[in-house]
Amino acid sequence: MDTHLLRTFAAVARLGSFSAAAAELGYTQAAVSQQIAALESDLKAALLNRRPVTPTEAGARLLEHVAAILLRLDAARADVARMTSAPSASLTVGLTPLAGGSPAVALALAALRRQMPRAEVSVRVGGRGDVATGVARGEFDIGLIDGLTAPGDSLPVLVSEHASGVAQAEVLVVLPAGHPLARRAGVHLADLVDARWIEAADVAPPLSDVRRVAGLDGFRAAFRYDGTDTLSLIRLAATGQGLTLLPGTALPAAMGFSAVPLTAPRVLHRVELVHGTLAADSPAAALADLLSPRG
């Protein structure tokens, strides 16, 4: 399959329009139609319904593969570029909100500033998928992501980049001060399967991860928060909009809420460093070294 055809197909499916895809890609609408026809001919399957423009069953299945294929091609291109270009004096770090709040990350960035005072450092906050794919595509020199794991386990692989643990913290259930569970010494996740939850996938662990670690269905969203501010999420939980899971390191000393340790299953909040090939003597390599666990 021609990757140019796959990119065109992905654009048409995402935009729901041949003309919009043509404008985005810089082609004529006729050229886009020809490319889709060529891909359908190659696969001997109709991939798009025309009115409205939506993926067929076969097209939806192809889309599941296309994103990963195109990402790996972008990652390969970025990795080769990093190997063949001169080390840069600048550093772009992508991180998730909770990774950015880890004391280990803050200390490493401060140490890097002392070690390389002339380095130009910029930090961009995003969701886990955005940071991981940004590293793969070379948009970030280095990334820091977070999530739930069993003790000693790594985070589920988002992209095939180098990954290593940076920090771990206890997981707590954040709830209103007057909640019936507020005075508990600990709580089992299975007891909260039918509770009201906040889906805040760019800040707290996504509810799909909560279901994964619990090994149970349920944990449905009663409230959705699409921001990246941790304090706003805590306020929502404190006012009864739903429960959320956060590491103890992310919680302020007092803000009108309760936080009860999650005692079963035994899981931790883990922060991981992700990166591609790092040029020696670059700020990215220096930061990776500062974040590496010391024996």
C-alpha positions as CSV (number, residue, x, y, z in Angstrom):
1,M,0.0,0.0,0.0
2,D,1.3,3.4,-0.9
3,T,1.7,5.6,2.2
4,H,0.6,8.7,0.2
5,L,-2.7,6.9,-0.5
6,L,-3.1,6.0,3.2
7,R,-2.5,9.7,4.3
8,T,-5.2,10.8,1.8
9,F,-7.6,8.1,3.0
10,A,-7.0,9.1,6.7
11,A,-7.6,12.8,5.9
12,V,-10.9,12.1,4.0
13,A,-12.1,9.9,6.8
14,R,-11.2,12.4,9.5
15,L,-12.7,15.4,7.7
16,G,-15.7,13.6,6.2
17,S,-15.2,15.4,2.9
18,F,-13.2,14.9,-0.3
19,S,-13.0,18.6,-0.9
20,A,-11.9,19.4,2.6
21,A,-9.2,16.8,2.4
22,A,-8.0,18.1,-0.9
23,A,-7.7,21.6,0.5
24,E,-5.8,20.4,3.5
25,L,-3.4,18.2,1.5
26,G,-2.9,20.7,-1.4
27,Y,-4.5,18.4,-4.0
28,T,-7.4,18.9,-6.4
29,Q,-10.7,17.1,-5.4
30,A,-10.3,14.9,-8.5
31,A,-6.8,13.8,-7.4
32,V,-8.2,12.9,-4.0
33,S,-11.0,10.9,-5.6
34,Q,-8.4,9.1,-7.8
35,Q,-6.2,8.2,-4.9
36,I,-9.1,6.8,-2.9
37,A,-10.2,4.8,-5.9
38,A,-6.6,3.5,-6.3
39,L,-6.5,2.4,-2.7
40,E,-9.9,0.7,-2.9
41,S,-8.7,-1.1,-6.1
42,D,-5.5,-2.3,-4.4
43,L,-7.4,-3.7,-1.4
44,K,-10.4,-4.9,-3.5
45,A,-12.8,-3.3,-0.9
46,A,-14.9,-0.2,-0.7
47,L,-13.4,1.9,2.1
48,L,-15.7,5.0,2.1
49,N,-19.4,5.6,1.8
50,R,-19.9,8.7,-0.4
51,R,-23.1,10.3,0.9
52,P,-22.3,11.1,3.6
53,V,-18.6,10.4,3.5
54,T,-18.0,7.9,6.3
55,P,-15.8,4.8,6.5
56,T,-17.3,1.5,5.6
57,E,-16.7,-1.5,7.9
58,A,-13.6,-2.3,5.9
59,G,-12.5,1.3,6.0
60,A,-12.9,1.5,9.7
61,R,-10.8,-1.6,10.1
62,L,-8.1,-0.1,7.9
63,L,-8.1,3.2,9.9
64,E,-7.2,1.2,13.0
65,H,-3.9,0.3,11.3
66,V,-3.3,3.5,9.4
67,A,-2.7,5.7,12.4
68,A,0.0,3.3,13.7
69,I,1.6,2.9,10.3
70,L,1.9,6.6,9.6
71,L,3.1,7.3,13.1
72,R,5.9,4.7,12.8
73,L,6.9,6.3,9.5
74,D,7.0,9.7,11.1
75,A,9.0,8.3,14.0
76,A,11.5,6.7,11.7
77,R,12.0,10.0,9.8
78,A,12.4,11.9,13.1
79,D,14.8,9.4,14.5
80,V,17.1,9.5,11.5
81,A,17.0,13.3,11.5
82,R,18.0,13.4,15.2
83,M,21.0,11.1,14.4
84,T,22.2,13.1,11.4
85,S,21.7,16.6,12.6
86,A,24.1,18.6,14.8
87,P,23.2,18.7,18.5
88,S,20.8,21.6,19.2
89,A,21.2,24.1,22.1
90,S,17.5,24.1,22.5
91,L,15.2,21.6,24.2
92,T,11.4,21.1,23.8
93,V,9.9,19.0,26.5
94,G,6.4,17.5,26.2
95,L,4.7,16.5,29.4
96,T,1.4,15.5,30.9
97,P,0.0,17.7,33.7
98,L,0.7,15.2,36.5
99,A,4.2,14.4,35.1
100,G,4.9,18.1,35.2
101,G,3.8,18.2,38.8
102,S,6.3,15.5,39.9
103,P,9.0,16.8,42.2
104,A,11.6,14.7,40.4
105,V,10.8,16.4,37.1
106,A,10.9,19.9,38.6
107,L,14.2,19.2,40.3
108,A,15.7,17.8,37.1
109,L,14.7,20.8,35.0
110,A,16.2,23.1,37.7
111,A,19.5,21.1,37.6
112,L,19.6,21.3,33.8
113,R,19.3,25.1,34.0
114,R,22.3,25.2,36.3
115,Q,24.3,22.7,34.2
116,M,23.5,24.3,30.8
117,P,22.5,27.9,31.6
118,R,22.5,28.9,27.9
119,A,20.2,26.1,26.7
120,E,16.8,27.4,25.5
121,V,14.2,25.2,27.2
122,S,10.5,25.2,26.4
123,V,7.8,23.0,28.0
124,R,4.4,22.1,26.4
125,V,1.7,20.4,28.3
126,G,-0.7,17.9,26.7
127,G,-2.5,14.6,27.0
128,R,-0.6,11.2,27.2
129,G,-1.3,10.3,23.6
130,D,-0.3,13.8,22.3
131,V,3.0,13.7,24.2
132,A,3.9,10.2,23.2
133,T,3.2,10.8,19.5
134,G,4.8,14.2,19.7
135,V,8.1,12.5,20.8
136,A,7.8,9.9,18.0
137,R,7.3,12.5,15.4
138,G,10.1,14.7,16.6
139,E,7.9,17.5,17.8
140,F,9.3,17.1,21.3
141,D,13.0,16.2,22.1
142,I,11.9,14.4,25.2
143,G,8.5,13.5,26.8
144,L,7.2,12.7,30.3
145,I,4.0,10.8,30.6
146,D,2.1,9.3,33.6
147,G,-0.4,6.6,34.4
148,L,-1.4,3.7,36.6
149,T,0.7,0.6,36.9
150,A,1.1,-2.4,39.2
151,P,4.3,-2.0,41.4
152,G,7.3,-2.7,39.2
153,D,5.5,-2.6,35.9
154,S,5.9,-0.1,33.1
155,L,3.2,1.9,31.6
156,P,1.3,0.4,28.6
157,V,3.3,1.1,25.4
158,L,1.8,4.0,23.4
159,V,4.6,4.2,20.8
160,S,7.8,2.2,20.4
161,E,10.2,4.8,21.9
162,H,12.7,4.4,24.7
163,A,10.9,4.6,28.1
164,S,12.2,4.5,31.6
165,G,10.6,5.1,35.0
166,V,11.2,8.5,36.7
167,A,9.0,8.5,39.8
168,Q,6.1,6.6,41.5
169,A,3.5,7.7,44.0
170,E,0.6,6.4,46.0
171,V,-2.8,6.7,44.4
172,L,-5.7,8.3,46.2
173,V,-9.4,8.7,45.5
174,V,-10.4,12.4,45.6
175,L,-13.9,13.0,46.9
176,P,-15.9,15.7,48.8
177,A,-15.1,16.2,52.5
178,G,-18.5,15.0,53.5
179,H,-18.5,11.9,51.4
180,P,-19.4,8.6,53.3
181,L,-15.9,7.2,52.4
182,A,-14.0,10.4,53.5
183,R,-13.0,9.0,56.9
184,R,-11.9,5.6,55.6
185,A,-8.2,4.6,56.0
186,G,-8.4,3.0,52.6
187,V,-10.8,2.0,49.8
188,H,-11.0,-0.9,47.3
189,L,-11.5,0.2,43.7
190,A,-14.1,-2.6,43.2
191,D,-16.3,-0.9,45.8
192,L,-16.5,2.2,43.5
193,V,-17.5,0.5,40.3
194,D,-20.9,2.1,40.3
195,A,-19.9,5.5,41.8
196,R,-20.1,8.8,39.9
197,W,-16.8,9.4,38.1
198,I,-15.2,12.3,36.3
199,E,-13.6,11.5,33.0
200,A,-10.6,13.8,32.7
201,A,-8.3,11.8,30.4
202,D,-5.8,14.6,29.9
203,V,-5.2,15.0,33.7
204,A,-6.3,12.0,35.8
205,P,-6.0,8.4,34.7
206,P,-8.6,7.7,31.9
207,L,-11.5,5.6,33.1
208,S,-10.4,3.0,30.5
209,D,-7.2,2.6,32.6
210,V,-9.3,2.4,35.8
211,R,-11.3,-0.4,34.3
212,R,-8.0,-2.1,33.2
213,V,-6.4,-2.1,36.6
214,A,-9.6,-3.0,38.4
215,G,-10.3,-5.9,36.0
216,L,-14.0,-4.8,36.0
217,D,-16.4,-3.1,33.8
218,G,-18.3,0.0,35.0
219,F,-16.6,3.2,36.3
220,R,-18.8,5.3,33.9
221,A,-18.4,9.0,33.5
222,A,-21.0,11.2,35.1
223,F,-19.0,14.4,34.3
224,R,-16.5,15.1,31.6
225,Y,-13.6,17.6,32.1
226,D,-11.5,18.3,28.9
227,G,-9.0,20.7,30.5
228,T,-5.5,20.1,31.8
229,D,-5.6,22.0,35.1
230,T,-5.2,19.7,38.1
231,L,-6.7,22.1,40.6
232,S,-9.8,22.6,38.5
233,L,-10.3,18.8,38.5
234,I,-9.8,18.6,42.3
235,R,-12.4,21.4,42.7
236,L,-14.9,19.4,40.6
237,A,-14.4,16.3,42.7
238,A,-14.6,18.3,45.9
239,T,-18.0,19.7,44.9
240,G,-19.5,16.3,44.2
241,Q,-19.3,16.2,40.4
242,G,-17.7,12.7,40.6
243,L,-14.7,10.8,41.9
244,T,-11.2,10.9,40.4
245,L,-7.8,9.2,41.1
246,L,-4.7,11.3,41.6
247,P,-1.2,10.8,43.1
248,G,-0.6,12.2,46.5
249,T,2.1,14.4,45.1
250,A,-0.5,16.3,43.1
251,L,-2.8,17.2,46.0
252,P,-2.5,20.5,47.9
253,A,-2.4,20.6,51.7
254,A,-6.0,21.9,52.1
255,M,-8.7,22.7,49.6
256,G,-12.0,21.5,51.0
257,F,-11.8,17.8,49.8
258,S,-10.9,14.4,51.1
259,A,-8.4,11.9,49.7
260,V,-8.5,8.3,50.6
261,P,-5.7,5.9,49.7
262,L,-6.5,3.2,47.2
263,T,-5.6,-0.1,48.9
264,A,-6.8,-2.6,46.4
265,P,-5.8,-3.4,43.8
266,R,-2.2,-2.4,44.6
267,V,-1.4,0.1,41.9
268,L,0.9,3.1,41.8
269,H,1.0,6.4,39.8
270,R,4.1,6.2,37.6
271,V,5.9,8.9,35.6
272,E,8.0,7.7,32.7
273,L,10.5,9.4,30.4
274,V,10.1,8.7,26.7
275,H,12.4,9.7,23.9
276,G,14.0,8.6,20.6
277,T,17.7,8.7,19.8
278,L,19.4,11.4,21.8
279,A,22.5,13.3,20.5
280,A,25.4,13.2,22.9
281,D,26.0,16.5,24.7
282,S,22.5,17.8,23.8
283,P,20.2,19.3,26.5
284,A,17.8,16.4,25.9
285,A,20.5,13.8,26.7
286,A,21.5,15.8,29.8
287,L,17.9,16.0,31.0
288,A,17.5,12.2,30.4
289,D,20.6,11.6,32.5
290,L,19.3,13.8,35.3
291,L,16.0,11.9,35.3
292,S,17.5,8.5,35.2
293,P,17.2,6.6,38.5
294,R,20.5,6.3,40.4
295,G,21.6,3.0,41.8
